[in-house]
Amino acid sequence: MFASSFLSLVAVYVVATLAAPTPSAASPTVQLDNATFVGTSDGTADSFLGIKFADAPRFNLPVPVGPYTGMQTVDAFGPACPQQGSNAVTTLADQLAGNPVASKLQARADVPPSEDCLNLNVYVPAGTNSTARLPVAVWIFGGGFETGSADTVDGGVIVKRSVELGEPVVYVGMNYRVSAFGFIAGQEVKAAGVGNIGLEDQRVALQWIQNWGESAGAISVALQMLTNGGDAGGLFHGAFMQSGAPIPVGDISRGQAEYDQLVQDTSCGNATDTLQCLRALPYDTLKLAVDQSPGIISEQSLRLAWLPRVDGRFLTDTPQNLVLQGSIAPIPHVSGNVNDEGTVFSLVNSMTVLDDTAFRAYMLSNYIDGATESDVGDLFDTDYPDDPTQGSPFGTGTNFSILPQYKRLAAIQGDLVFQAPRRFFVEHTYNRQPTWSFLSKRKPQSTFLAFIGAFHASDVAYNVFAPGDMTDYLVHFVNHGDPNGAGDGLIDWPQYDNNTRQQMTFVDDDDAPLVITNDTYRVDGFNKLTELSLQFPL
């Protein structure tokens, strides 16, 4: 969750079967409806880029496209959805200059954004027979619900590795609307039944995949697992989530202030129907106002302006309450974190939160709105104290205390939004469905970046941008619904349960890069954060 698509809130894959292309070394083709789509090939993977799957009427639900016709060339990425600009004091691009993960996740300058952006990219093993029925891995990008697009990832990396493993898969990357365009909130939005538009875009893309084959399994984001009473509707049958779980968000009315500010910053303040007025604005006028919203790399940090909320339609209750109610798609899933989830999100707010008094006031007003010091109890004194040796990057003593409250903020923000929700989720699913958990402690190789530790999204380098051990576990999961597959030399990844709490841990050790550890760190802090989240959702 941060600016310029640097990281993935949730890495998600969907397993399904999809119509195979007619192989051709120069220009592979595939038949959809009455149309022939012509892609491109590098000899290892055939790609079909920028296929439109739905229309995106502004501040309205997506509309699936009608029957395809004619000859369509799909050899270049389609436009990204409008991205939220940043009014931050600084940007992650400045803070993390030269970071290979950041540079790969930056939006492509050669593919300008457009509101007509609901397209997807398909990568297929080259030479796939037209009768083949391969599992499909679908990537739903991250970016803090503010930025991101499907074209930031070369799906050929996973496809090629799957072929090498003898377990070929098809890869699909989808666009969905972000920022206010995808997650506008407020009473007006709830009354119109158009909340969580970005999640609805994802659902329509999954339906598109199902329409072109018989569903065989899937991984979608945690919120896709909770909607529809936990009924996946045949759209997916598995989830592989990196740094994402049911987050502690509340009713869509909690976004009223952002909606009202958006109306005020445009010419819609005196309109009888403000939502309709926003729909009719010139794009540049609306985009300028949206860009004034506080972004993820700002003092507000992970208290996002635009994010999924309870709308009564897609989400009928808070995500964590839905988990408690058992409204969870009964599918195998993998859910994990990196060790230092909160560091990159603490680079700006730690510039103004400089002492213990400011820390307490910031947490109560920004993250636990409505809570009192009495509600919080000893959380700030015992579990997240003013002691850099207990802060993040974890296990670094007093090192990297670049600002007085930086490591303390990094610890509690990462735990509140990422780590505690992940543990809460696996604790409530392990006895219902096959569940695996992981922790990545692998850090960037650059010593310049040591101050952010094993930062949020650093794990994608091992399965999205270059093949690695996590790629292999992912391919096995897509094919077998189990990251161990048939066994291929990687160590066995045990299922999670509340007794042993075993999790796979990815570490920086050439001799033993994979170890099994226990998910028992910061137990009291996680439990208190979860209790507060249930009572005072974001």
C-alpha positions in Angstrom: 0.0 0.0 0.0 1.9 3.1 -1.1 2.3 5.6 -3.9 3.4 4.8 -7.5 2.4 1.1 -7.2 5.4 0.3 -5.2 3.9 -2.5 -3.3 1.2 -5.0 -3.2 -1.5 -4.8 -0.4 -2.6 -8.2 -1.6 -0.9 -10.4 -4.2 -3.7 -12.6 -5.5 -3.9 -15.4 -8.0 -6.9 -17.3 -9.4 -6.8 -20.8 -10.7 -9.2 -21.6 -13.5 -9.1 -23.2 -17.0 -9.0 -20.9 -19.9 -9.4 -21.4 -23.7 -6.0 -22.0 -25.2 -4.6 -20.1 -28.1 -3.8 -21.4 -31.6 0.0 -21.5 -31.5 2.1 -19.5 -33.9 5.7 -18.5 -33.4 5.0 -15.0 -34.8 1.4 -14.2 -33.9 -0.6 -16.6 -31.8 -4.4 -16.2 -32.0 -7.3 -17.1 -29.8 -11.0 -17.2 -30.6 -13.4 -15.4 -28.2 -17.1 -15.1 -29.3 -17.0 -14.2 -33.0 -13.6 -12.4 -32.7 -10.1 -13.5 -33.3 -7.5 -12.0 -31.0 -4.0 -11.7 -32.3 -1.2 -11.6 -29.7 2.6 -11.9 -29.7 5.1 -14.5 -28.6 8.7 -14.6 -27.4 9.0 -18.3 -28.1 8.4 -19.3 -24.5 5.2 -17.5 -23.6 2.4 -16.2 -25.9 0.9 -12.9 -24.7 -2.5 -11.3 -25.3 -2.4 -7.8 -23.9 -5.0 -5.1 -23.2 -8.1 -7.2 -23.7 -11.1 -5.2 -22.6 -13.4 -7.0 -20.2 -15.8 -4.3 -19.1 -16.9 -0.7 -19.4 -16.2 1.6 -16.5 -18.9 4.3 -16.2 -17.7 6.8 -13.6 -18.8 6.1 -10.0 -21.0 3.3 -11.3 -20.6 -0.5 -11.3 -18.7 -2.1 -14.1 -20.6 -3.3 -17.2 -19.3 -6.5 -18.8 -18.5 -6.1 -22.5 -20.9 -7.4 -25.1 -19.9 -10.2 -27.6 -16.5 -9.7 -29.2 -16.4 -9.5 -33.0 -13.9 -9.0 -35.8 -10.1 -9.2 -35.7 -8.5 -7.6 -32.7 -4.8 -7.0 -32.3 -3.8 -7.3 -28.6 0.0 -7.0 -28.6 0.3 -3.9 -26.4 -0.8 -3.0 -22.9 -4.0 -1.1 -22.5 -4.3 2.0 -20.4 -4.1 2.0 -16.6 -6.9 3.4 -14.5 -6.5 6.9 -13.2 -3.8 7.0 -10.5 -3.9 9.2 -7.4 -1.2 11.9 -7.2 0.5 12.6 -3.9 0.5 15.8 -1.9 3.0 14.2 0.5 5.9 16.1 2.1 8.1 13.6 0.3 7.6 10.5 -1.9 8.7 6.9 -1.7 10.4 7.3 -5.0 12.7 9.8 -3.3 13.1 7.8 -0.1 13.8 4.5 -1.9 15.7 5.7 -5.0 17.2 2.8 -6.8 15.1 0.1 -5.1 14.5 -2.6 -7.7 11.1 -3.5 -6.4 9.9 0.1 -6.4 11.2 0.7 -9.9 9.4 -2.3 -11.3 6.1 -1.3 -9.7 6.1 2.3 -11.0 3.3 3.0 -13.4 4.4 2.8 -17.0 4.9 6.2 -18.5 4.2 4.9 -22.0 0.7 3.7 -21.1 -1.2 6.9 -20.1 -4.2 6.4 -17.7 -7.8 6.5 -18.9 -11.1 6.0 -17.3 -11.8 3.4 -19.9 -9.2 1.1 -18.3 -10.9 -2.3 -17.5 -8.6 -4.5 -19.5 -6.5 -7.6 -18.7 -3.3 -9.3 -19.9 -3.1 -13.0 -20.6 0.2 -15.0 -20.9 0.1 -18.7 -22.1 2.9 -21.2 -22.5 4.0 -21.0 -26.1 2.7 -23.8 -28.3 -0.1 -24.7 -26.0 -2.5 -27.0 -27.7 -6.0 -25.6 -28.4 -7.5 -28.5 -26.4 -5.3 -27.9 -23.4 -7.0 -26.9 -20.1 -4.5 -25.2 -17.9 -4.8 -23.7 -14.5 -4.7 -19.9 -14.5 -2.9 -17.6 -12.0 -4.5 -14.2 -11.8 -2.6 -11.3 -10.3 -4.6 -8.5 -8.7 -2.0 -5.7 -8.2 -1.6 -3.7 -5.0 -0.9 0.0 -4.5 -2.8 1.0 -1.4 -6.1 1.2 -3.4 -4.5 4.5 -4.7 -2.3 3.4 -7.6 -1.2 0.4 -9.6 -1.9 -1.3 -12.9 -1.7 -4.8 -14.4 1.1 -3.8 -16.8 3.7 -3.5 -14.0 4.2 -7.3 -14.0 5.6 -9.5 -16.8 3.4 -12.6 -16.4 5.8 -14.5 -18.6 8.1 -14.9 -15.6 5.6 -17.2 -13.8 4.5 -18.9 -17.0 8.1 -19.8 -18.0 9.0 -21.1 -14.5 5.8 -23.2 -14.5 6.8 -24.8 -17.7 10.3 -25.5 -16.3 8.6 -27.2 -13.3 6.5 -29.3 -15.6 3.3 -27.7 -14.1 2.3 -25.1 -16.8 -0.1 -22.4 -15.9 -1.7 -19.4 -17.7 -1.2 -16.0 -16.1 -3.8 -13.2 -16.1 -3.3 -9.7 -14.8 -6.3 -7.4 -14.5 -6.9 -3.7 -14.0 -9.4 -2.3 -11.6 -10.3 1.2 -10.6 -8.4 2.8 -7.7 -8.4 5.9 -5.5 -11.7 7.8 -5.5 -12.6 6.4 -9.0 -12.8 2.9 -7.4 -13.4 3.5 -3.7 -15.4 6.7 -3.3 -17.4 6.5 0.0 -20.1 8.4 1.8 -23.8 8.2 2.4 -24.6 9.3 -1.1 -22.5 6.4 -2.5 -24.2 3.9 -0.1 -27.7 5.2 -1.1 -26.8 4.8 -4.8 -25.5 1.2 -4.2 -22.1 1.9 -5.8 -19.6 1.3 -3.0 -16.4 -0.7 -3.5 -16.4 -0.2 -7.3 -12.8 -1.5 -7.5 -13.7 -4.8 -5.9 -16.7 -5.1 -8.2 -14.3 -4.6 -11.2 -12.2 -7.5 -9.9 -15.3 -9.7 -9.6 -16.3 -9.0 -13.2 -12.8 -9.9 -14.3 -13.0 -13.2 -12.5 -16.3 -13.8 -14.2 -14.7 -13.1 -17.5 -12.2 -15.8 -16.8 -14.9 -18.2 -15.8 -16.8 -17.5 -19.0 -13.9 -18.6 -21.1 -13.4 -21.9 -19.3 -14.5 -24.2 -16.6 -13.4 -23.0 -13.2 -10.8 -25.2 -11.5 -9.6 -23.0 -8.7 -8.5 -19.5 -7.8 -6.8 -17.1 -5.5 -8.4 -13.8 -4.9 -8.0 -11.1 -2.3 -9.3 -11.7 1.2 -12.3 -9.5 0.6 -13.3 -11.5 -2.4 -13.3 -14.5 0.0 -15.7 -12.7 2.3 -18.3 -11.3 0.0 -21.5 -13.1 -1.1 -21.8 -14.9 2.2 -18.5 -16.6 1.6 -19.8 -18.2 -1.6 -17.1 -17.9 -4.3 -19.7 -18.6 -7.0 -17.4 -20.9 -8.8 -15.0 -18.1 -9.6 -12.1 -19.2 -7.5 -11.0 -22.1 -5.3 -7.8 -21.0 -3.6 -6.0 -17.9 -2.4 -2.3 -17.0 -2.1 -2.1 -13.7 -0.3 1.1 -11.7 0.3 0.8 -9.0 3.0 -3.0 -8.9 2.9 -5.9 -10.2 5.0 -9.3 -8.9 6.1 -8.4 -5.4 7.2 -10.1 -3.5 10.0 -12.4 -1.2 8.1 -15.8 0.1 9.1 -18.9 1.5 7.4 -18.8 3.4 4.2 -20.1 6.5 6.0 -16.7 6.8 7.6 -15.5 8.2 4.3 -18.0 11.0 4.4 -15.4 13.7 5.1 -13.4 12.7 2.1 -16.5 12.7 -0.1 -17.6 16.2 1.2 -14.1 17.5 0.6 -14.1 16.2 -3.0 -17.4 17.9 -3.6 -16.1 21.1 -2.0 -13.0 21.1 -4.2 -15.0 20.8 -7.4 -18.0 22.8 -8.7 -20.5 20.4 -7.1 -21.0 22.0 -3.7 -24.3 23.6 -4.6 -25.6 20.7 -6.7 -28.8 18.9 -5.7 -27.3 15.5 -6.6 -23.7 15.8 -5.8 -22.8 12.3 -6.9 -24.3 12.9 -10.4 -22.5 16.2 -10.5 -19.2 14.4 -9.8 -20.0 11.9 -12.6 -20.5 14.7 -15.1 -17.3 16.7 -14.3 -14.6 17.1 -16.9 -11.9 14.4 -16.1 -9.1 16.9 -15.4 -11.3 18.8 -12.9 -12.1 15.7 -11.0 -8.6 14.3 -11.1 -7.1 17.5 -9.8 -9.5 17.4 -6.8 -8.8 13.7 -6.2 -5.1 14.4 -6.1 -5.6 16.7 -3.2 -6.7 13.8 -1.0 -4.2 12.6 1.6 -2.2 9.8 0.1 -0.5 6.8 1.7 2.8 8.6 1.7 1.6 11.4 3.9 1.2 12.1 7.6 -2.1 10.2 7.4 -0.2 7.1 6.2 -2.1 3.8 6.3 -5.4 5.6 7.3 -6.3 5.8 3.7 -8.7 8.3 2.2 -10.1 5.8 -0.4 -10.3 2.1 0.5 -12.9 -0.7 0.7 -15.6 -0.2 3.4 -18.8 -1.8 4.5 -21.4 -0.8 1.8 -24.2 -3.3 2.5 -23.7 -4.8 -0.9 -20.2 -6.2 -1.5 -19.3 -6.1 2.2 -22.3 -6.5 4.5 -20.3 -6.2 7.7 -16.8 -5.3 8.8 -14.3 -7.8 7.3 -13.3 -9.1 10.7 -16.9 -9.6 11.8 -17.5 -11.5 8.6 -14.6 -13.8 9.5 -16.1 -14.3 13.0 -19.4 -15.1 11.4 -17.8 -17.7 9.2 -18.6 -15.8 5.9 -15.4 -17.1 4.3 -15.1 -19.0 1.0 -14.1 -22.5 2.1 -11.0 -22.7 -0.1 -7.3 -23.5 0.6 -5.3 -20.4 1.1 -1.8 -19.1 1.9 -1.5 -15.9 3.8 1.8 -14.3 4.9 3.7 -11.1 5.8 7.1 -9.6 5.5 8.9 -8.9 8.8 8.8 -5.1 8.7 5.5 -4.3 7.1 5.3 -0.8 8.5 8.7 0.8 7.8 8.0 2.4 4.4 4.8 3.9 5.8 6.5 5.6 8.7 8.9 7.7 6.8 6.6 10.8 6.6 4.5 10.7 9.8 7.6 10.2 11.9 8.8 13.6 10.8 6.0 15.2 12.8 5.3 12.6 15.5 8.4 13.3 17.5 7.7 12.2 21.1 5.6 9.9 23.2 2.8 12.5 23.7 2.5 13.1 20.0 2.6 9.3 19.3 -0.3 8.7 21.6 -2.4 11.5 20.2 -1.6 10.4 16.6 -2.6 6.8 17.2 -5.8 7.7 18.9 -6.9 10.2 16.3 -5.6 8.5 13.2 -6.1 4.8 13.8 -8.2 4.2 16.8 -10.7 7.0 16.4 -13.2 7.1 19.3 -11.0 5.2 21.7 -9.6 6.7 24.9 -6.4 6.0 26.8 -8.5 3.8 29.0 -9.6 1.7 26.0 -6.0 1.3 24.9 -4.8 0.2 28.3 -1.1 -0.6 28.4 -0.7 -1.1 24.7 1.6 1.9 24.2 3.6 1.3 27.4 4.1 -2.5 27.3 3.6 -3.8 23.7 4.7 -0.8 21.6 6.8 1.2 24.1 9.1 4.2 23.4 12.0 1.9 23.0 13.7 1.6 19.6 15.1 -1.8 20.5 11.5 -3.1 20.2 10.7 -1.3 17.1 10.9 -2.1 13.4 13.1 -3.0 11.6 12.8 -5.7 14.2 15.9 -7.2 15.8 18.2 -4.3 15.0 18.7 -2.8 18.5 19.0 0.9 18.5 20.2 1.0 14.8 18.1 2.8 12.2 16.5 5.1 14.7 16.4 7.8 12.0 13.7 9.8 13.9 12.6 9.5 17.5 9.4 7.6 16.9 10.2 6.0 13.5 10.7 2.5 14.7 7.8 2.6 17.1 5.4 3.8 14.4 6.7 1.3 12.0 6.1 -1.5 14.5 2.6 -0.6 15.4 1.4 0.5 12.0 2.7 -2.7 10.4 1.1 -4.9 13.1 -2.3 -3.1 13.1 -2.9 -3.1 9.3 -1.0 -6.2 8.2 0.4 -8.6 10.8 -2.4 -8.8 13.3 -5.1 -9.2 10.7 -3.2 -12.0 9.0 -2.9 -13.9 12.3 -6.5 -13.3 13.1 -7.5 -14.7 9.7 -5.5 -17.9 9.8 -6.5 -18.5 13.4 -10.1 -18.6 12.3 -9.7 -20.6 9.1 -7.2 -23.4 9.9 -10.0 -25.7 11.3 -12.3 -24.9 8.3 -10.0 -25.2 5.3 -6.4 -26.0 4.4 -4.4 -23.0 5.6 -0.7 -22.1 5.3 1.2 -19.1 6.7 4.5 -17.5 6.0 6.9 -14.8 7.1 9.6 -13.3 4.9 12.7 -11.9 6.6 14.6 -11.3 3.4 16.0 -7.8 3.2 17.1 -5.7 0.2 20.7 -6.3 -0.8 21.5 -2.6 -0.8 23.0 -1.4 2.5 21.4 2.0 1.8 18.0 0.4 2.3 18.8 -1.4 5.6 16.8 1.2 7.5 13.5 -0.3 6.1 14.4 -3.9 6.8 12.3 -6.7 5.2 9.9 -4.0 4.0 6.3 -4.3 2.7 6.2 -5.9 -0.8 9.9 -7.0 -0.7 8.8 -10.6 -1.1 7.3 -10.1 -4.5 10.9 -10.1 -5.8 10.9 -13.8 -5.2 7.8 -14.8 -7.2 6.7 -12.0 -9.5 9.8 -10.2 -10.9 12.2 -13.2 -10.9 11.7 -16.9 -10.3 12.5 -18.1 -6.9 11.5 -20.6 -4.2 8.2 -18.7 -3.6 7.5 -18.9 -7.3 7.8 -22.6 -7.1 5.5 -22.9 -4.1 3.0 -20.6 -5.9 3.0 -22.8 -9.1 2.5 -25.9 -7.0 -0.4 -24.2 -5.2 -2.0 -23.2 -8.5 -1.8 -26.7 -9.8 -2.5 -28.7 -6.6 -4.2 -26.5 -4.1 -1.2 -27.2 -1.9 2.1 -25.2 -2.0 4.0 -28.5 -1.6 2.7 -30.0 -4.8 4.1 -33.5 -5.3 7.4 -32.5 -3.7 10.4 -31.3 -5.6 13.2 -30.7 -3.2 11.9 -27.7 -1.4 11.2 -28.3 2.3 7.7 -29.3 3.3 5.5 -26.4 4.2 3.2 -27.5 7.1 -0.4 -26.4 7.4 -1.2 -23.9 10.0 -3.0 -24.8 13.2 -3.5 -23.0 16.5 -1.6 -25.6 18.4 1.8 -25.7 16.6 1.4 -22.4 14.7 4.0 -23.4 12.2 4.8 -21.1 9.3 7.3 -21.1 6.5 10.0 -18.5 7.0 12.1 -17.1 4.1 15.4 -15.9 5.3 18.7 -14.5 4.1 20.8 -17.7 4.3 22.3 -19.3 1.2 22.7 -22.6 3.1 19.2 -22.7 4.6 17.0 -20.1 3.0 13.8 -21.8 4.1 13.1 -22.6 7.8 10.0 -23.5 9.8 9.3 -21.2 12.7 6.4 -20.6 15.1 3.9 -17.8 14.6 4.1 -16.7 18.3 5.8 -13.3 18.2 4.1 -10.2 19.7 1.1 -12.2 20.8 -0.2 -9.8 23.4 0.2 -6.8 21.1 -1.6 -8.5 18.2 -4.5 -9.5 20.5 -5.0 -6.0 21.8 -4.8 -4.5 18.4 -7.4 -6.9 17.1 -9.7 -6.2 20.0 -9.4 -2.5 19.3 -10.0 -3.0 15.6 -13.2 -4.9 16.2 -14.4 -2.1 18.5 -13.0 0.9 16.5 -12.6 0.0 12.8 -10.9 2.4 10.5 
